[in-house]
Amino acid sequence: MTAPVRVPFPVVDEVSRHCLREEEPETVHIEVHLPGPLDPARLRTSFVKALHRHPRILMREARGPWWRRRYEWELTGGPDAEVVTFAPAGPDALRDARNRALAQAPPLSVSPPVRLEVVGSVLVLTINHTALDGPACLRVLATAAELYGGRDNSPAAPPTRAPAAPRETPDIPASWAPPARVAPGTPDPSPGNGMLVTELPLPHRPKGAPYTVNDQLMVSTALTIAHWNREHGSRPRPLRITMPVDDRPRDAGMPIGNGTRLVEVPFTPGELDRPDLPVLLRRTAERTRALKSLPRPQLGHGAALLTAPWAPVAARAALTRTLRRAAAPWTSTTLLSNIGRIPYPLDFGEEAGRARAVWFSAPARMPRGLTVTTASTAGRLHLVLRWSRALLGDGDGARLRDLFAHHLHTTEAPR
C-alpha cells in the first residue's frame, strides 16, 4: 500500500497551529443564500466530486513524535467522514448553524477540515483557518455548484481600471507606538466570538474616481472605530488596519490553502477627526496601492524565521506563543477583509438557483477582538462584524453596524 503524500505546513498554517486557543476557534464562516431548495443526495455527491477536483483540500494533520521539526499535512484519497449535513428545519436553525460555525472548528485530524451545513436554502460552510481560507473554499463551492446544476460557474473577468497616473511616494505615516485598540463595550461572559450579519447598499463611486470601493470600506472602518473609541472615552491614537491581499487566479487552477498576504494600512488621529473625505479617500487609495505592490512574505520576515525547522515544533510553538503575547500591544487595531464582488455565479441550476447573497466572517480573537468582512453580490454589500465576546456584546455589534453604515454613506460623492 502506498504511503500518503505528506506536505510540510506552510508558514501561515504553522503559526496558526502554534497559537490555537480552544476558547476562540480559528474558523472562517461562509454563508450562501439561494432562492430555492437543494436535493441532499445530489448536493453530497457534487460536493465530494468538487473536493476531488481540488485534491489539495483533502488533507489532515499527520501524526508525529513530539521531537518532529515540522507539522505536516497528509493528503488523503477522499473524505474521512461525511462533509455535508442537512439541519432540521426550525425557526432557530440558521442562528444555531452560525453559532456552530463560530464555536466548533472542523478538526484538523479529519480530512477535509471543512464542514458544509444546509439550512433550508442556505449553505453554511465552516473552515478551519489553520488549513484553508475563504477564497479557496469559495472556489471549491463554485465547482460544486457547476457539478450540481450543470451550468457554467466560471469566474467573471475582474473589473478593468485605467492605470493610475504616476504619483510621488505616498504619505504613509510611520509610528513605533502601539496602535489604538477597539475600546471595550459590554463584554459577554460566555467565551468565543459573536457575529452580526447585515446587508447594505453598495456605496456610490463616481466614474473615474481616484479610489475604489475597497478604499471607501477602509475609510469607513477607520472612521467607525475612531467614532466608537471617542464615544467610549479612549484617547486618540493612530489606527492600523490589517488588509488581506489575494493575488491568486480565480479559475480552476487556483492554489488551495491559505493564500493571502497581510498588509497594514495606517491612519493618524488627525486624519479621522472631522476629516476632509475627498482628501482622506485619495490618501487611502495611494497607501493601499503602494502597500499591495510591495513584495512581502505572507506574515512578514519574522514569521518565516520562527517556522524554520531549527528546533522541534513543540519548542518553536512555545516561543511563538510567548512572542505573540509580547507583541500583542503592537497588533493592528482591526482587520478589514473585503472579498469584493463574488467572482462566481454560484448557480446551482433551475430549482435552487443562483446565489443572491454571500457573507464571510474571519476569526476575531483578542487582542484585535473585532473583524470586518465584506463581499458584494447582486449589487448589494454583505457585511459581517465578528467580535470577541471578551471585548464586545451583541448591543455593541449593533452600534458598530450603525456607525459603519453611517460612515460608508458619507464616503459617497453626490450623484
PLY file of the C-alpha trace (Angstrom):
ply
format ascii 1.0
element vertex 415
property float x
property float y
property float z
element edge 414
property int vertex1
property int vertex2
end_header
0.00 0.00 0.00
1.40 3.40 -1.00
2.07 5.77 1.90
0.01 9.00 1.82
1.74 12.06 0.39
2.87 14.48 3.10
3.29 18.24 2.70
5.03 20.43 5.31
2.85 23.13 6.83
3.36 26.49 5.08
4.30 29.45 7.28
0.73 30.71 7.78
-0.58 27.27 8.72
2.20 26.63 11.21
1.90 29.95 13.03
-1.85 29.42 13.31
-1.31 25.86 14.56
1.11 27.07 17.22
-1.37 29.63 18.55
-4.66 27.72 18.61
-6.95 28.57 21.53
-9.88 26.34 22.36
-11.98 29.25 23.65
-11.66 31.19 20.36
-11.56 28.70 17.45
-9.86 29.81 14.23
-12.81 29.39 11.87
-13.88 31.11 8.68
-17.62 31.11 8.00
-19.17 31.43 4.54
-22.93 31.73 4.16
-24.59 31.42 0.75
-28.31 32.18 0.32
-30.08 30.58 -2.64
-33.61 31.18 -3.95
-34.67 27.51 -3.84
-34.07 24.19 -2.05
-31.30 21.65 -2.69
-31.54 17.90 -3.10
-29.50 16.25 -0.29
-28.10 13.25 -2.19
-27.27 15.32 -5.26
-25.51 18.02 -3.23
-23.46 15.48 -1.28
-22.33 13.83 -4.49
-21.48 17.14 -6.16
-19.56 18.48 -3.17
-17.47 15.31 -2.80
-16.71 15.38 -6.54
-15.64 19.03 -6.17
-13.25 18.03 -3.37
-11.64 15.52 -5.73
-11.35 18.22 -8.42
-9.30 20.26 -5.89
-7.39 17.48 -4.10
-5.25 19.84 -2.01
-8.32 20.36 0.22
-8.38 16.63 1.05
-5.87 16.73 3.88
-5.48 16.12 7.59
-2.71 16.81 10.07
-0.25 13.92 10.06
0.67 12.36 13.36
4.26 12.63 14.52
6.52 12.40 17.57
6.98 15.37 19.87
10.51 15.95 18.58
9.44 16.36 14.94
10.68 19.56 13.34
7.66 20.26 11.15
3.95 19.79 11.16
2.84 18.03 8.00
-0.39 17.70 6.06
-1.27 14.19 4.96
-3.13 14.19 1.64
-5.98 11.67 1.51
-7.75 9.96 -1.36
-11.16 11.09 -0.16
-13.05 12.49 2.84
-12.60 10.72 6.18
-16.19 11.49 7.20
-19.45 12.91 5.88
-18.83 16.55 4.97
-22.37 17.68 4.09
-25.19 17.66 6.65
-28.77 18.95 6.49
-30.01 20.71 9.63
-33.56 20.02 10.85
-35.99 22.80 9.98
-36.88 25.26 12.70
-37.06 28.99 13.47
-33.60 29.00 15.06
-31.88 26.59 12.66
-29.84 29.24 10.82
-28.87 31.00 14.04
-27.70 27.68 15.50
-25.67 26.87 12.38
-24.00 30.28 12.58
-23.17 29.68 16.23
-21.63 26.32 15.38
-19.55 27.99 12.65
-18.03 30.28 15.29
-17.70 27.79 18.15
-16.80 24.44 16.55
-13.86 24.24 14.17
-13.70 21.17 11.90
-10.91 19.05 13.41
-7.50 19.10 11.73
-7.26 15.34 12.27
-10.13 14.63 9.84
-9.92 15.22 6.07
-11.06 17.71 4.84
-11.04 20.33 7.65
-14.29 21.76 6.27
-17.98 21.34 7.17
-20.99 22.21 4.99
-24.36 22.55 6.71
-27.54 23.15 4.74
-30.36 25.05 6.44
-33.27 25.20 4.02
-31.90 27.07 1.02
-28.86 28.42 2.90
-25.38 26.87 2.75
-23.21 27.43 5.84
-19.60 26.46 5.17
-17.24 26.31 8.17
-13.49 26.21 7.54
-10.62 25.53 9.91
-8.49 28.59 9.17
-5.29 26.81 10.15
-5.64 24.87 6.89
-7.64 26.99 4.45
-9.02 30.43 3.75
-12.35 31.72 2.48
-11.48 32.45 -1.19
-10.02 28.95 -1.65
-13.13 27.27 -0.27
-15.38 29.53 -2.33
-13.53 28.22 -5.40
-14.37 24.64 -4.33
-18.01 25.61 -3.72
-18.21 27.13 -7.22
-17.04 23.80 -8.64
-19.72 22.01 -6.59
-22.36 24.40 -7.95
-21.30 23.66 -11.51
-21.40 19.89 -10.92
-24.78 20.15 -9.18
-26.59 22.46 -11.57
-24.80 21.72 -14.84
-24.29 25.42 -15.51
-21.06 27.30 -16.12
-19.69 28.75 -12.89
-16.51 30.22 -14.35
-15.32 33.41 -12.64
-16.27 36.73 -14.14
-13.46 38.83 -15.54
-12.05 41.21 -12.92
-13.07 44.85 -13.32
-10.82 46.83 -15.64
-9.39 50.04 -14.29
-7.40 52.68 -16.06
-3.76 52.65 -14.92
-3.14 55.15 -12.17
-1.18 58.23 -13.12
2.36 58.25 -11.71
2.44 59.89 -8.31
5.02 60.82 -5.79
5.74 58.35 -3.00
2.51 58.21 -0.95
2.41 59.66 2.53
2.37 56.56 4.74
2.65 57.65 8.38
5.05 55.53 10.40
4.83 55.09 14.13
6.63 52.82 16.55
3.96 53.47 19.15
1.34 50.76 19.75
-1.79 51.45 17.67
-5.22 52.13 19.10
-7.26 49.21 20.40
-11.01 48.89 19.92
-12.45 50.26 23.15
-14.24 47.65 25.29
-18.02 47.76 25.19
-20.20 45.47 27.28
-18.43 42.10 27.17
-20.42 38.89 27.18
-19.45 36.43 29.95
-19.55 33.45 27.55
-16.31 32.63 25.65
-15.78 32.73 21.90
-17.00 35.06 19.15
-20.22 36.92 18.44
-21.34 37.95 14.98
-23.73 40.30 13.21
-24.75 39.76 9.57
-26.29 42.62 7.59
-26.91 43.89 4.05
-26.23 47.46 2.90
-26.40 49.33 -0.40
-23.14 49.38 -2.32
-21.59 52.83 -1.90
-21.77 55.07 -4.93
-18.43 55.93 -6.51
-18.19 58.40 -9.38
-16.75 57.06 -12.61
-13.04 57.76 -12.83
-12.69 58.41 -9.09
-9.08 58.02 -7.87
-10.19 55.49 -5.24
-12.01 52.14 -5.19
-14.91 50.74 -3.19
-12.27 48.93 -1.14
-10.81 52.33 -0.20
-14.29 53.54 0.80
-14.67 50.48 3.01
-11.24 51.05 4.54
-12.04 54.68 5.35
-15.45 53.69 6.73
-13.83 51.10 9.02
-11.28 53.62 10.32
-13.93 56.31 10.92
-16.21 53.77 12.64
-13.55 52.71 15.13
-12.41 56.29 15.76
-16.05 57.27 16.40
-16.62 54.25 18.67
-13.47 54.96 20.66
-14.42 58.62 21.14
-17.83 57.54 22.43
-16.09 55.32 24.97
-13.59 57.91 26.17
-10.46 56.48 24.59
-7.55 58.83 23.98
-6.99 59.40 20.20
-4.20 57.21 18.88
-3.04 56.11 15.42
-5.00 53.28 13.84
-3.59 50.40 11.81
-5.98 48.22 9.84
-4.83 44.86 8.52
-5.93 44.14 4.95
-5.54 40.71 3.30
-4.31 40.81 -0.31
-5.03 37.86 -2.58
-3.18 37.63 -5.89
-4.32 34.10 -6.83
-6.26 33.41 -10.04
-9.92 32.50 -9.54
-10.08 29.77 -12.18
-9.99 26.00 -11.59
-6.22 26.12 -11.11
-6.45 28.40 -8.07
-4.00 27.19 -5.38
-5.97 25.83 -2.41
-4.81 26.72 1.10
-4.06 29.93 2.97
-3.03 32.14 0.07
-3.44 35.75 1.21
-0.72 38.07 2.43
-1.34 40.76 5.02
-0.57 44.48 4.82
-1.33 47.18 7.37
-2.90 50.50 6.39
-2.16 53.33 8.89
-4.24 56.37 9.85
-3.29 59.27 12.10
-5.75 60.66 14.69
-5.86 64.00 12.86
-6.98 62.36 9.61
-10.03 60.84 11.34
-11.14 63.85 13.39
-13.51 65.95 11.23
-11.90 64.54 8.08
-11.74 66.07 4.64
-13.23 62.98 2.99
-12.06 63.52 -0.61
-8.50 64.01 0.68
-8.73 61.03 3.03
-10.09 58.75 0.30
-7.34 59.80 -2.10
-4.61 59.29 0.51
-6.03 55.90 1.47
-6.08 54.83 -2.18
-2.45 55.83 -2.59
-1.47 53.92 0.55
-3.34 50.74 -0.30
-1.94 50.71 -3.86
1.60 51.19 -2.59
1.28 48.57 0.15
-0.26 45.98 -2.20
2.57 46.47 -4.71
5.35 45.80 -2.18
6.76 42.26 -2.26
6.41 40.83 1.24
6.09 37.37 2.82
2.56 36.47 3.90
3.15 37.18 7.60
6.37 39.18 7.35
10.01 38.13 7.66
9.87 37.26 11.36
7.29 34.52 10.85
9.49 32.80 8.26
12.33 32.65 10.80
10.08 31.28 13.54
8.83 28.49 11.31
12.25 27.39 10.03
12.94 23.84 11.30
15.82 24.77 13.64
14.15 23.13 16.64
11.27 20.70 17.34
7.83 22.15 16.69
6.92 21.90 20.39
9.77 24.25 21.31
9.07 26.66 18.47
5.36 26.66 19.35
6.12 27.77 22.91
8.43 30.52 21.62
5.87 31.68 19.04
3.13 31.95 21.68
5.44 33.87 24.00
6.45 36.32 21.27
2.81 36.78 20.18
1.81 37.68 23.74
4.72 40.13 23.98
3.80 41.72 20.64
0.08 41.97 21.45
0.17 45.77 22.10
1.58 46.28 18.57
-1.07 44.14 16.88
-3.15 46.13 14.39
-6.38 47.74 15.56
-8.67 45.58 13.44
-8.85 43.56 10.23
-10.87 44.51 7.16
-11.24 41.64 4.71
-13.00 42.79 1.55
-13.69 39.83 -0.73
-15.09 42.27 -3.29
-17.58 41.25 -5.93
-18.15 37.49 -5.69
-16.47 36.28 -8.89
-18.60 33.15 -9.40
-22.32 32.95 -10.23
-22.74 30.14 -7.65
-25.55 28.92 -9.86
-26.98 25.60 -8.63
-29.39 25.14 -11.51
-33.05 25.65 -12.24
-34.59 24.72 -8.87
-32.01 26.01 -6.36
-30.97 28.99 -8.47
-28.13 31.48 -8.29
-26.74 32.92 -5.05
-28.46 36.16 -4.07
-26.29 36.88 -1.01
-22.89 35.64 0.23
-21.44 36.51 3.64
-17.99 35.76 5.04
-16.55 36.20 8.52
-12.97 35.98 9.75
-11.78 35.00 13.26
-11.86 37.80 15.84
-9.61 36.65 18.64
-8.01 39.05 21.07
-6.09 41.38 21.13
-7.81 42.76 18.00
-11.18 41.45 19.09
-13.04 42.75 16.01
-13.00 41.88 12.30
-14.94 43.46 9.44
-15.62 41.30 6.38
-17.41 42.46 3.23
-18.46 41.00 -0.11
-20.88 42.08 -2.81
-23.47 40.07 -4.72
-26.30 41.25 -6.97
-25.41 44.90 -6.39
-25.61 44.71 -2.58
-22.91 44.90 0.08
-22.90 41.97 2.52
-21.23 42.94 5.78
-20.27 40.78 8.76
-18.99 42.18 12.02
-17.41 39.49 14.20
-16.05 40.14 17.67
-14.53 38.51 20.69
-17.09 38.28 23.47
-14.26 39.20 25.87
-14.40 42.69 24.28
-17.93 43.36 22.99
-21.54 42.23 23.32
-24.45 41.98 20.90
-25.61 45.55 21.56
-22.11 46.81 20.81
-22.17 44.96 17.48
-25.44 46.66 16.55
-23.98 50.08 17.39
-20.86 49.40 15.32
-23.06 48.33 12.39
-24.98 51.60 12.57
-21.76 53.62 12.73
-20.31 51.72 9.76
-23.44 52.27 7.67
-23.37 56.00 8.51
-19.71 56.48 7.66
-19.96 54.39 4.50
-22.75 56.69 3.32
-20.58 59.75 3.98
-17.94 58.42 1.58
-20.38 58.64 -1.32
-19.97 61.52 -3.71
-23.17 63.38 -4.64
-24.92 61.72 -7.59
0 1
1 2
2 3
3 4
4 5
5 6
6 7
7 8
8 9
9 10
10 11
11 12
12 13
13 14
14 15
15 16
16 17
17 18
18 19
19 20
20 21
21 22
22 23
23 24
24 25
25 26
26 27
27 28
28 29
29 30
30 31
31 32
32 33
33 34
34 35
35 36
36 37
37 38
38 39
39 40
40 41
41 42
42 43
43 44
44 45
45 46
46 47
47 48
48 49
49 50
50 51
51 52
52 53
53 54
54 55
55 56
56 57
57 58
58 59
59 60
60 61
61 62
62 63
63 64
64 65
65 66
66 67
67 68
68 69
69 70
70 71
71 72
72 73
73 74
74 75
75 76
76 77
77 78
78 79
79 80
80 81
81 82
82 83
83 84
84 85
85 86
86 87
87 88
88 89
89 90
90 91
91 92
92 93
93 94
94 95
95 96
96 97
97 98
98 99
99 100
100 101
101 102
102 103
103 104
104 105
105 106
106 107
107 108
108 109
109 110
110 111
111 112
112 113
113 114
114 115
115 116
116 117
117 118
118 119
119 120
120 121
121 122
122 123
123 124
124 125
125 126
126 127
127 128
128 129
129 130
130 131
131 132
132 133
133 134
134 135
135 136
136 137
137 138
138 139
139 140
140 141
141 142
142 143
143 144
144 145
145 146
146 147
147 148
148 149
149 150
150 151
151 152
152 153
153 154
154 155
155 156
156 157
157 158
158 159
159 160
160 161
161 162
162 163
163 164
164 165
165 166
166 167
167 168
168 169
169 170
170 171
171 172
172 173
173 174
174 175
175 176
176 177
177 178
178 179
179 180
180 181
181 182
182 183
183 184
184 185
185 186
186 187
187 188
188 189
189 190
190 191
191 192
192 193
193 194
194 195
195 196
196 197
197 198
198 199
199 200
200 201
201 202
202 203
203 204
204 205
205 206
206 207
207 208
208 209
209 210
210 211
211 212
212 213
213 214
214 215
215 216
216 217
217 218
218 219
219 220
220 221
221 222
222 223
223 224
224 225
225 226
226 227
227 228
228 229
229 230
230 231
231 232
232 233
233 234
234 235
235 236
236 237
237 238
238 239
239 240
240 241
241 242
242 243
243 244
244 245
245 246
246 247
247 248
248 249
249 250
250 251
251 252
252 253
253 254
254 255
255 256
256 257
257 258
258 259
259 260
260 261
261 262
262 263
263 264
264 265
265 266
266 267
267 268
268 269
269 270
270 271
271 272
272 273
273 274
274 275
275 276
276 277
277 278
278 279
279 280
280 281
281 282
282 283
283 284
284 285
285 286
286 287
287 288
288 289
289 290
290 291
291 292
292 293
293 294
294 295
295 296
296 297
297 298
298 299
299 300
300 301
301 302
302 303
303 304
304 305
305 306
306 307
307 308
308 309
309 310
310 311
311 312
312 313
313 314
314 315
315 316
316 317
317 318
318 319
319 320
320 321
321 322
322 323
323 324
324 325
325 326
326 327
327 328
328 329
329 330
330 331
331 332
332 333
333 334
334 335
335 336
336 337
337 338
338 339
339 340
340 341
341 342
342 343
343 344
344 345
345 346
346 347
347 348
348 349
349 350
350 351
351 352
352 353
353 354
354 355
355 356
356 357
357 358
358 359
359 360
360 361
361 362
362 363
363 364
364 365
365 366
366 367
367 368
368 369
369 370
370 371
371 372
372 373
373 374
374 375
375 376
376 377
377 378
378 379
379 380
380 381
381 382
382 383
383 384
384 385
385 386
386 387
387 388
388 389
389 390
390 391
391 392
392 393
393 394
394 395
395 396
396 397
397 398
398 399
399 400
400 401
401 402
402 403
403 404
404 405
405 406
406 407
407 408
408 409
409 410
410 411
411 412
412 413
413 414
